[in-house]
């Protein structure tokens, strides 16, 4: 068995040298390699780090010595034993290990940027930020460093005397000036509206546009690094740059997405799992109303609104649907009345009433949540259907706030953890099918963004690719409700629209 740390980086190096990944046909369950960091992450996904040095101290009670081969062997033996004990072997060997190779290929390929478009966007942002700064200075009565929390706080709460009611404080005792604070006080002074716009554009410039310009290679391609061990629920994260968090919404954010372009003769196609976490929740809880909505392809948020507001579907307004949507996704995260009030704009009393009505209509969801919280308190951990585990020892804490936070995490983990597994399983199956059919030059998996996969596909292969990929994604994991994938196509990331067969004729 080839066991080591950071195998993804080693595989990328092998790929550069046009060498094959080592295979071991005698290994358990057909696995050919064993990433120790990923193994220990699966055993405890809330650990501080997954390095040989840290894990050797924790599990072997000794310093790690890379010159002594027994260190890796001992860590491998510990991990192997624990994976068996926790019944995580199948998930580890069949999903997480083959996923390493898929991620290595995606990272090596990267995604193409229109560097000229980025440069133009940078100039536009500079101009807009300069104009916003002038408006902010005018409202403030004098120039100051907008990006200094100290100076901004003094301007808002001392010079302008804005009411700080309901605003949190920093650890140092100062009044916070973060985005949540600005949203809280947005109606208390005209300057706040300009500050929120400034923050949004400044983040676009400093977090995305400038780093992307610097990271693009000579061919204009940029490569993210996927972190397999970066979350507690099993979701992948992305860094340097984080391509899972590219903004969406305003015009300039759309312009940034337009700078991600397909190679000539290719198109982008995105495959997005439709409301996968809510479908998982319906499946796990067995709630008849929610299951019926998904199996009959109803608008789940509109149906929820009809139930909560006791209205016929035809009388549900967009505002009612918005509140129901906020509530639906809040339930996945164990959201309480205070959080729902803040997110929805309702009073805490109204929010509590809505939540009570929700659980009155979707009774089995509440029953399932209570069962999961009891599991966390009894065993100190919760699992998803695949056995993925998260330790939540704080669920029995005598401090109510700490226990409540652990219970919220307990409610979320089986849902988000299974949704994460489903897209990983799909990625592995898609990669295998592409290789089996020798379509590597026609279908290229570029990015995974939470519940979405983005591909670069040869124009003449679009229809075939849609059949292959959507078929695999919708059948990757069997739930008690139907699973749907939304497909969009375009020549850049900012102009993706619903895929139609007629699109093929227009390309």
PyMOL commands that set and color helices and strands:
alter all, ss='L'
color gray80, all
select helices_A, chain A and resi 7-16+28-30+36-43+52-60+70-85+89-109+115-140+149-159+179-184+190-215+251-258+276-285+288-295+300-308+313-315+318-332+337-344+348-361+363-379+393-396+400-436+459-475+493-495+501-506
alter helices_A, ss='H'
color red, helices_A
select strands_A, chain A and resi 2-4+33-35+111-113+221-222+225-227+237-239+260-261+266-273+381-383+389-391+443-449+452-458+485-490+497-498
alter strands_A, ss='S'
color yellow, strands_A
deselect
rebuild
show_as cartoon
